[in-house]
Amino acid sequence: MVIPTNRFEQTRPARGVARLPRLAGAAEQSVSLGRGVTEMAQKQGLADLADLSGSGDNVLVKAQVTCEQDLDSHRPYQKGLLWDKSMNYGDIRAFVVYDPDVRLEPGKVYVLNGKDHYYDPRGEVQLMLHDGAYVKELYDTNS
C-alpha cells in the first residue's frame, strides 16, 4: 500500500484509470466515484476475472454482465454475474454495487474499476463497486 506524502498524492486517481465526466443521456455512460481510490492497493493494467482471489486489491477489468438482480434495498443496490475471456464457458464471477448511481445491464460489456473482494458468508470472490469505483460501458467490445 502506498502512503500518500502530500495533498496531490492523496487526491489523484488510480494509475491507468481515466476520470471521465459524467454524461447524462450521451452515447457513453460513465460513473466515477473518487472516494478512497488511494486507500486500496492497486494492480497494474487489466486483470482477468479468473485471477481475482479476494485479495482486497483495487482491480481494473473488462467484463460482460451475464445477469443482474436489483436488490431494491439500501445497500448493496445491485448484484449480478460477470464473465470474460479468461473464464471457461459457464464460469462466472459475482459483482456487487454499493453506489445508488451505478446500474449494470445484462449483455453489456463494461470496464470496471473496483475491489477484488472475498465475501466470507457465501465463500464467494466478488468485484465490489464501491468507494473509488469506475464504470464505463463499451460499445466497441473488441477494444
Backbone as JSON Lines, residues from 0, in Angstrom:
{"i":0,"aa":"M","n":[0.85,-1.17,0.0],"ca":[0.0,0.0,0.0],"c":[0.88,1.23,0.0]}
{"i":1,"aa":"V","n":[0.55,2.23,-0.81],"ca":[1.31,3.47,-0.89],"c":[0.73,4.45,0.12]}
{"i":2,"aa":"I","n":[1.6,5.01,0.95],"ca":[1.17,6.01,1.92],"c":[1.39,7.38,1.28]}
{"i":3,"aa":"P","n":[0.32,8.17,1.07],"ca":[0.47,9.49,0.45],"c":[1.34,10.38,1.31]}
{"i":4,"aa":"T","n":[2.21,11.17,0.63],"ca":[3.1,12.06,1.35],"c":[2.71,13.51,1.18]}
{"i":5,"aa":"N","n":[1.83,13.81,0.22],"ca":[1.36,15.19,0.08],"c":[-0.08,15.2,-0.4]}
{"i":6,"aa":"R","n":[-0.68,16.38,-0.41],"ca":[-2.1,16.5,-0.77],"c":[-2.38,16.01,-2.18]}
{"i":7,"aa":"F","n":[-1.49,16.27,-3.15],"ca":[-1.7,15.83,-4.53],"c":[-1.8,14.32,-4.61]}
{"i":8,"aa":"E","n":[-0.92,13.61,-3.93],"ca":[-0.96,12.15,-3.96],"c":[-2.22,11.59,-3.32]}
{"i":9,"aa":"Q","n":[-2.78,12.3,-2.36],"ca":[-3.98,11.82,-1.69],"c":[-5.21,11.9,-2.58]}
{"i":10,"aa":"T","n":[-5.23,12.8,-3.55],"ca":[-6.44,13.01,-4.33],"c":[-6.34,12.55,-5.77]}
{"i":11,"aa":"R","n":[-5.2,12.11,-6.25],"ca":[-5.11,11.71,-7.65],"c":[-5.77,10.35,-7.85]}
{"i":12,"aa":"P","n":[-6.32,10.12,-9.06],"ca":[-6.99,8.84,-9.35],"c":[-5.99,7.71,-9.48]}
{"i":13,"aa":"A","n":[-6.49,6.48,-9.44],"ca":[-5.66,5.31,-9.61],"c":[-4.92,5.37,-10.94]}
{"i":14,"aa":"R","n":[-3.68,4.9,-10.97],"ca":[-2.88,4.9,-12.17],"c":[-3.55,4.07,-13.26]}
{"i":15,"aa":"G","n":[-3.64,4.63,-14.48],"ca":[-4.22,3.91,-15.6],"c":[-5.73,3.99,-15.66]}
{"i":16,"aa":"V","n":[-6.36,4.74,-14.75],"ca":[-7.82,4.85,-14.74],"c":[-8.18,6.28,-15.1]}
{"i":17,"aa":"A","n":[-8.83,6.46,-16.23],"ca":[-9.25,7.79,-16.65],"c":[-10.41,8.25,-15.81]}
{"i":18,"aa":"R","n":[-10.44,9.5,-15.51],"ca":[-11.57,10.1,-14.79],"c":[-12.35,10.9,-15.81]}
{"i":19,"aa":"L","n":[-13.41,10.33,-16.34],"ca":[-14.21,10.97,-17.37],"c":[-15.39,11.69,-16.75]}
{"i":20,"aa":"P","n":[-15.85,12.78,-17.39],"ca":[-17.04,13.46,-16.87],"c":[-18.27,12.6,-17.06]}
{"i":21,"aa":"R","n":[-19.25,12.78,-16.21],"ca":[-20.49,12.03,-16.32],"c":[-21.35,12.68,-17.39]}
{"i":22,"aa":"L","n":[-21.79,11.9,-18.37],"ca":[-22.56,12.41,-19.49],"c":[-23.96,11.86,-19.43]}
{"i":23,"aa":"A","n":[-24.91,12.67,-18.99],"ca":[-26.29,12.22,-18.89],"c":[-26.91,12.09,-20.27]}
{"i":24,"aa":"G","n":[-27.42,10.9,-20.59],"ca":[-28.1,10.67,-21.85],"c":[-27.19,10.58,-23.05]}
{"i":25,"aa":"A","n":[-25.9,10.61,-22.88],"ca":[-24.98,10.53,-24.01],"c":[-24.77,9.08,-24.41]}
{"i":26,"aa":"A","n":[-24.1,8.88,-25.56],"ca":[-23.87,7.54,-26.09],"c":[-22.99,6.71,-25.17]}
{"i":27,"aa":"E","n":[-22.18,7.33,-24.37],"ca":[-21.29,6.61,-23.47],"c":[-21.66,6.96,-22.04]}
{"i":28,"aa":"Q","n":[-21.87,5.96,-21.22],"ca":[-22.25,6.21,-19.83],"c":[-21.05,5.93,-18.95]}
{"i":29,"aa":"S","n":[-20.68,6.91,-18.14],"ca":[-19.57,6.75,-17.22],"c":[-19.98,7.19,-15.84]}
{"i":30,"aa":"V","n":[-19.5,6.48,-14.85],"ca":[-19.7,6.89,-13.48],"c":[-18.35,6.78,-12.8]}
{"i":31,"aa":"S","n":[-17.91,7.84,-12.18],"ca":[-16.63,7.84,-11.5],"c":[-16.86,8.19,-10.04]}
{"i":32,"aa":"L","n":[-16.4,7.34,-9.16],"ca":[-16.54,7.57,-7.73],"c":[-15.15,7.75,-7.16]}
{"i":33,"aa":"G","n":[-14.78,8.97,-6.84],"ca":[-13.41,9.28,-6.47],"c":[-13.04,9.0,-5.04]}
{"i":34,"aa":"R","n":[-13.95,8.55,-4.2],"ca":[-13.65,8.37,-2.79],"c":[-12.79,7.13,-2.56]}
{"i":35,"aa":"G","n":[-11.68,7.31,-1.89],"ca":[-10.94,6.17,-1.36],"c":[-10.1,5.39,-2.34]}
{"i":36,"aa":"V","n":[-9.87,5.87,-3.55],"ca":[-9.09,5.09,-4.52],"c":[-7.69,4.83,-4.01]}
{"i":37,"aa":"T","n":[-7.05,5.84,-3.43],"ca":[-5.67,5.67,-2.98],"c":[-5.57,4.86,-1.7]}
{"i":38,"aa":"E","n":[-6.7,4.52,-1.07],"ca":[-6.67,3.73,0.15],"c":[-6.47,2.24,-0.13]}
{"i":39,"aa":"M","n":[-6.68,1.8,-1.37],"ca":[-6.56,0.39,-1.73],"c":[-5.26,0.14,-2.48]}
{"i":40,"aa":"A","n":[-4.71,-1.04,-2.31],"ca":[-3.58,-1.44,-3.14],"c":[-4.06,-1.5,-4.57]}
{"i":41,"aa":"Q","n":[-3.15,-1.29,-5.54],"ca":[-3.56,-1.23,-6.92],"c":[-2.74,-2.18,-7.77]}
{"i":42,"aa":"K","n":[-3.43,-2.94,-8.65],"ca":[-2.76,-3.78,-9.63],"c":[-2.65,-2.98,-10.92]}
{"i":43,"aa":"Q","n":[-1.64,-3.26,-11.72],"ca":[-1.43,-2.54,-12.95],"c":[-2.17,-3.19,-14.11]}
{"i":44,"aa":"G","n":[-2.75,-2.39,-15.01],"ca":[-3.38,-2.88,-16.23],"c":[-4.66,-3.65,-15.96]}
{"i":45,"aa":"L","n":[-5.19,-4.23,-17.04],"ca":[-6.42,-5.03,-16.94],"c":[-6.15,-6.37,-16.26]}
{"i":46,"aa":"A","n":[-6.99,-6.71,-15.33],"ca":[-6.91,-8.02,-14.67],"c":[-7.97,-8.93,-15.28]}
{"i":47,"aa":"D","n":[-7.7,-10.22,-15.32],"ca":[-8.68,-11.2,-15.75],"c":[-9.56,-11.58,-14.57]}
{"i":48,"aa":"L","n":[-10.84,-11.8,-14.84],"ca":[-11.75,-12.22,-13.76],"c":[-11.29,-13.53,-13.12]}
{"i":49,"aa":"A","n":[-10.71,-14.42,-13.92],"ca":[-10.24,-15.71,-13.39],"c":[-9.12,-15.53,-12.37]}
{"i":50,"aa":"D","n":[-8.42,-14.4,-12.41],"ca":[-7.3,-14.15,-11.49],"c":[-7.74,-13.48,-10.18]}
{"i":51,"aa":"L","n":[-8.99,-13.07,-10.09],"ca":[-9.45,-12.46,-8.84],"c":[-9.46,-13.51,-7.74]}
{"i":52,"aa":"S","n":[-9.0,-13.12,-6.56],"ca":[-8.85,-14.08,-5.47],"c":[-9.43,-13.61,-4.14]}
{"i":53,"aa":"G","n":[-9.97,-12.39,-4.13],"ca":[-10.45,-11.83,-2.87],"c":[-9.35,-11.12,-2.11]}
{"i":54,"aa":"S","n":[-8.34,-10.65,-2.82],"ca":[-7.15,-10.06,-2.22],"c":[-7.37,-8.7,-1.56]}
{"i":55,"aa":"G","n":[-8.45,-8.02,-1.92],"ca":[-8.67,-6.67,-1.41],"c":[-8.05,-5.61,-2.28]}
{"i":56,"aa":"D","n":[-7.36,-6.01,-3.36],"ca":[-6.72,-5.06,-4.27],"c":[-7.74,-4.31,-5.1]}
{"i":57,"aa":"N","n":[-7.35,-3.12,-5.53],"ca":[-8.1,-2.36,-6.5],"c":[-7.76,-2.94,-7.87]}
{"i":58,"aa":"V","n":[-8.77,-3.37,-8.65],"ca":[-8.51,-4.0,-9.95],"c":[-9.32,-3.32,-11.04]}
{"i":59,"aa":"L","n":[-8.81,-3.41,-12.26],"ca":[-9.49,-2.91,-13.45],"c":[-9.75,-4.12,-14.33]}
{"i":60,"aa":"V","n":[-11.02,-4.35,-14.67],"ca":[-11.39,-5.5,-15.51],"c":[-12.29,-5.04,-16.65]}
{"i":61,"aa":"K","n":[-12.29,-5.84,-17.71],"ca":[-13.23,-5.66,-18.82],"c":[-14.07,-6.93,-18.84]}
{"i":62,"aa":"A","n":[-15.39,-6.78,-18.65],"ca":[-16.22,-7.97,-18.5],"c":[-17.64,-7.7,-19.0]}
{"i":63,"aa":"Q","n":[-18.32,-8.8,-19.32],"ca":[-19.71,-8.75,-19.74],"c":[-20.6,-9.14,-18.56]}
{"i":64,"aa":"V","n":[-21.69,-8.41,-18.39],"ca":[-22.68,-8.73,-17.36],"c":[-23.56,-9.83,-17.92]}
{"i":65,"aa":"T","n":[-23.61,-10.98,-17.25],"ca":[-24.43,-12.09,-17.74],"c":[-25.82,-12.07,-17.13]}
{"i":66,"aa":"C","n":[-25.95,-11.59,-15.91],"ca":[-27.26,-11.4,-15.3],"c":[-27.1,-10.44,-14.13]}
{"i":67,"aa":"E","n":[-28.22,-9.85,-13.73],"ca":[-28.18,-8.91,-12.62],"c":[-29.46,-9.02,-11.82]}
{"i":68,"aa":"Q","n":[-29.36,-8.55,-10.58],"ca":[-30.52,-8.53,-9.71],"c":[-30.53,-7.19,-8.99]}
{"i":69,"aa":"D","n":[-31.57,-6.4,-9.23],"ca":[-31.74,-5.15,-8.5],"c":[-32.29,-5.54,-7.13]}
{"i":70,"aa":"L","n":[-31.54,-5.28,-6.1],"ca":[-31.9,-5.76,-4.77],"c":[-32.97,-4.93,-4.09]}
{"i":71,"aa":"D","n":[-33.3,-3.76,-4.65],"ca":[-34.34,-2.91,-4.09],"c":[-34.13,-2.73,-2.58]}
{"i":72,"aa":"S","n":[-32.88,-2.51,-2.22],"ca":[-32.54,-2.3,-0.81],"c":[-31.6,-1.1,-0.73]}
{"i":73,"aa":"H","n":[-31.31,-0.68,0.47],"ca":[-30.44,0.48,0.62],"c":[-28.99,0.17,0.3]}
{"i":74,"aa":"R","n":[-28.48,-1.0,0.6],"ca":[-27.11,-1.39,0.25],"c":[-26.94,-2.88,0.43]}
{"i":75,"aa":"P","n":[-26.37,-3.63,-0.42],"ca":[-25.99,-3.21,-1.77],"c":[-27.23,-3.0,-2.64]}
{"i":76,"aa":"Y","n":[-27.04,-2.22,-3.69],"ca":[-28.17,-1.87,-4.56],"c":[-28.38,-2.91,-5.65]}
{"i":77,"aa":"Q","n":[-27.32,-3.54,-6.09],"ca":[-27.42,-4.47,-7.2],"c":[-26.38,-5.57,-7.03]}
{"i":78,"aa":"K","n":[-26.71,-6.75,-7.51],"ca":[-25.79,-7.87,-7.51],"c":[-25.97,-8.6,-8.83]}
{"i":79,"aa":"G","n":[-24.92,-9.22,-9.3],"ca":[-25.04,-9.94,-10.57],"c":[-23.8,-10.76,-10.85]}
{"i":80,"aa":"L","n":[-23.69,-11.19,-12.1],"ca":[-22.6,-12.07,-12.51],"c":[-21.87,-11.49,-13.72]}
{"i":81,"aa":"L","n":[-20.55,-11.68,-13.73],"ca":[-19.69,-11.19,-14.82],"c":[-19.0,-12.36,-15.49]}
{"i":82,"aa":"W","n":[-18.6,-12.16,-16.75],"ca":[-17.83,-13.16,-17.5],"c":[-16.84,-12.43,-18.37]}
{"i":83,"aa":"D","n":[-15.65,-13.01,-18.55],"ca":[-14.69,-12.52,-19.55],"c":[-13.99,-13.71,-20.2]}
{"i":84,"aa":"K","n":[-13.12,-13.43,-21.16],"ca":[-12.48,-14.47,-21.96],"c":[-11.53,-15.36,-21.16]}
{"i":85,"aa":"S","n":[-11.14,-14.93,-19.98],"ca":[-10.22,-15.73,-19.16],"c":[-10.92,-16.91,-18.49]}
{"i":86,"aa":"M","n":[-12.25,-16.91,-18.52],"ca":[-13.02,-17.92,-17.81],"c":[-13.57,-18.95,-18.78]}
{"i":87,"aa":"N","n":[-13.78,-20.16,-18.3],"ca":[-14.39,-21.2,-19.11],"c":[-15.86,-20.9,-19.32]}
{"i":88,"aa":"Y","n":[-16.43,-21.51,-20.34],"ca":[-17.86,-21.35,-20.6],"c":[-18.63,-21.84,-19.38]}
{"i":89,"aa":"G","n":[-19.54,-21.04,-18.9],"ca":[-20.34,-21.41,-17.73],"c":[-19.78,-20.89,-16.42]}
{"i":90,"aa":"D","n":[-18.49,-20.51,-16.39],"ca":[-17.91,-19.92,-15.18],"c":[-18.34,-18.46,-15.08]}
{"i":91,"aa":"I","n":[-18.46,-17.97,-13.9],"ca":[-18.87,-16.58,-13.68],"c":[-18.14,-16.02,-12.45]}
{"i":92,"aa":"R","n":[-18.21,-14.71,-12.3],"ca":[-17.67,-14.03,-11.13],"c":[-18.75,-13.06,-10.67]}
{"i":93,"aa":"A","n":[-19.04,-13.02,-9.4],"ca":[-20.08,-12.13,-8.86],"c":[-19.59,-10.69,-8.79]}
{"i":94,"aa":"F","n":[-20.55,-9.76,-8.9],"ca":[-20.27,-8.36,-8.62],"c":[-21.36,-7.83,-7.69]}
{"i":95,"aa":"V","n":[-21.01,-6.82,-6.89],"ca":[-21.98,-6.13,-6.04],"c":[-21.77,-4.63,-6.2]}
{"i":96,"aa":"V","n":[-22.87,-3.89,-6.21],"ca":[-22.83,-2.44,-6.39],"c":[-23.33,-1.76,-5.12]}
{"i":97,"aa":"Y","n":[-22.49,-0.89,-4.57],"ca":[-22.83,-0.16,-3.36],"c":[-23.05,1.33,-3.62]}
{"i":98,"aa":"D","n":[-23.17,1.73,-4.87],"ca":[-23.42,3.12,-5.2],"c":[-24.78,3.25,-5.87]}
{"i":99,"aa":"P","n":[-25.65,4.14,-5.41],"ca":[-27.0,4.25,-5.96],"c":[-27.04,4.73,-7.41]}
{"i":100,"aa":"D","n":[-25.98,5.35,-7.9],"ca":[-25.95,5.86,-9.27],"c":[-25.44,4.86,-10.29]}
{"i":101,"aa":"V","n":[-24.93,3.71,-9.85],"ca":[-24.37,2.71,-10.77],"c":[-25.4,1.61,-10.99]}
{"i":102,"aa":"R","n":[-25.7,1.32,-12.25],"ca":[-26.54,0.18,-12.62],"c":[-25.92,-0.49,-13.84]}
{"i":103,"aa":"L","n":[-25.66,-1.78,-13.73],"ca":[-25.1,-2.55,-14.84],"c":[-26.23,-3.34,-15.49]}
{"i":104,"aa":"E","n":[-26.18,-3.46,-16.82],"ca":[-27.24,-4.13,-17.55],"c":[-26.74,-5.43,-18.18]}
{"i":105,"aa":"P","n":[-27.55,-6.5,-18.13],"ca":[-27.17,-7.78,-18.72],"c":[-26.89,-7.65,-20.22]}
{"i":106,"aa":"G","n":[-25.86,-8.38,-20.66],"ca":[-25.49,-8.4,-22.07],"c":[-24.52,-7.31,-22.47]}
{"i":107,"aa":"K","n":[-24.33,-6.31,-21.63],"ca":[-23.43,-5.2,-21.95],"c":[-22.04,-5.48,-21.39]}
{"i":108,"aa":"V","n":[-21.04,-4.88,-22.06],"ca":[-19.63,-5.02,-21.67],"c":[-19.17,-3.71,-21.05]}
{"i":109,"aa":"Y","n":[-18.48,-3.82,-19.94],"ca":[-18.02,-2.65,-19.2],"c":[-16.54,-2.79,-18.84]}
{"i":110,"aa":"V","n":[-15.89,-1.63,-18.66],"ca":[-14.61,-1.56,-17.98],"c":[-14.98,-1.13,-16.56]}
{"i":111,"aa":"L","n":[-14.53,-1.92,-15.59],"ca":[-14.91,-1.71,-14.2],"c":[-13.66,-1.6,-13.33]}
{"i":112,"aa":"N","n":[-13.62,-0.6,-12.49],"ca":[-12.54,-0.45,-11.53],"c":[-13.15,-0.58,-10.15]}
{"i":113,"aa":"G","n":[-12.85,-1.67,-9.47],"ca":[-13.42,-1.91,-8.15],"c":[-12.47,-2.71,-7.28]}
{"i":114,"aa":"K","n":[-13.01,-3.28,-6.25],"ca":[-12.22,-4.02,-5.26],"c":[-12.4,-5.53,-5.46]}
{"i":115,"aa":"D","n":[-11.29,-6.25,-5.5],"ca":[-11.27,-7.71,-5.51],"c":[-11.59,-8.14,-4.08]}
{"i":116,"aa":"H","n":[-12.81,-8.62,-3.87],"ca":[-13.34,-8.81,-2.51],"c":[-13.74,-10.26,-2.28]}
{"i":117,"aa":"Y","n":[-13.44,-10.78,-1.09],"ca":[-13.9,-12.12,-0.7],"c":[-15.04,-11.96,0.3]}
{"i":118,"aa":"Y","n":[-16.21,-12.51,-0.04],"ca":[-17.39,-12.44,0.82],"c":[-17.49,-13.75,1.57]}
{"i":119,"aa":"D","n":[-17.05,-13.73,2.81],"ca":[-16.91,-14.95,3.62],"c":[-18.22,-15.71,3.84]}
{"i":120,"aa":"P","n":[-19.36,-15.04,4.14],"ca":[-20.58,-15.82,4.4],"c":[-21.01,-16.74,3.25]}
{"i":121,"aa":"R","n":[-20.66,-16.38,2.02],"ca":[-21.01,-17.22,0.88],"c":[-19.8,-17.92,0.28]}
{"i":122,"aa":"G","n":[-18.61,-17.67,0.79],"ca":[-17.4,-18.25,0.22],"c":[-17.23,-17.82,-1.23]}
{"i":123,"aa":"E","n":[-17.45,-16.53,-1.51],"ca":[-17.55,-16.04,-2.88],"c":[-16.57,-14.9,-3.12]}
{"i":124,"aa":"V","n":[-15.83,-14.99,-4.24],"ca":[-14.99,-13.88,-4.68],"c":[-15.87,-12.96,-5.52]}
{"i":125,"aa":"Q","n":[-15.84,-11.67,-5.21],"ca":[-16.69,-10.69,-5.88],"c":[-15.86,-9.5,-6.36]}
{"i":126,"aa":"L","n":[-16.4,-8.82,-7.37],"ca":[-15.9,-7.5,-7.73],"c":[-16.84,-6.5,-7.07]}
{"i":127,"aa":"M","n":[-16.32,-5.74,-6.12],"ca":[-17.15,-4.79,-5.37],"c":[-16.98,-3.4,-5.98]}
{"i":128,"aa":"L","n":[-18.09,-2.82,-6.4],"ca":[-18.1,-1.48,-6.96],"c":[-18.59,-0.54,-5.87]}
{"i":129,"aa":"H","n":[-17.63,0.08,-5.21],"ca":[-17.9,0.86,-4.01],"c":[-17.06,2.12,-4.08]}
{"i":130,"aa":"D","n":[-16.48,2.55,-3.01],"ca":[-15.62,3.73,-2.99],"c":[-14.48,3.56,-3.99]}
{"i":131,"aa":"G","n":[-14.3,4.57,-4.84],"ca":[-13.23,4.52,-5.81],"c":[-13.58,3.75,-7.07]}
{"i":132,"aa":"A","n":[-14.8,3.3,-7.22],"ca":[-15.2,2.52,-8.4],"c":[-15.3,3.41,-9.63]}
{"i":133,"aa":"Y","n":[-15.06,2.81,-10.79],"ca":[-15.18,3.49,-12.08],"c":[-15.88,2.51,-13.01]}
{"i":134,"aa":"V","n":[-16.91,2.98,-13.73],"ca":[-17.68,2.13,-14.62],"c":[-17.8,2.84,-15.97]}
{"i":135,"aa":"K","n":[-17.45,2.13,-17.05],"ca":[-17.58,2.68,-18.39],"c":[-18.15,1.6,-19.3]}
{"i":136,"aa":"E","n":[-19.28,1.87,-19.91],"ca":[-19.87,0.91,-20.86],"c":[-19.12,1.01,-22.17]}
{"i":137,"aa":"L","n":[-18.78,-0.16,-22.74],"ca":[-18.08,-0.21,-24.03],"c":[-19.06,-0.58,-25.13]}
{"i":138,"aa":"Y","n":[-18.98,0.15,-26.22],"ca":[-19.82,-0.18,-27.38],"c":[-19.02,-0.96,-28.4]}
{"i":139,"aa":"D","n":[-17.72,-0.71,-28.49],"ca":[-16.82,-1.5,-29.33],"c":[-16.14,-2.49,-28.4]}
{"i":140,"aa":"T","n":[-16.7,-3.7,-28.28],"ca":[-16.2,-4.65,-27.29],"c":[-14.9,-5.33,-27.71]}
{"i":141,"aa":"N","n":[-14.39,-5.03,-28.9],"ca":[-13.12,-5.59,-29.34],"c":[-11.95,-4.75,-28.89]}
{"i":142,"aa":"S","n":[-12.21,-3.57,-28.32],"ca":[-11.11,-2.68,-27.91],"c":[-10.59,-3.02,-26.54]}
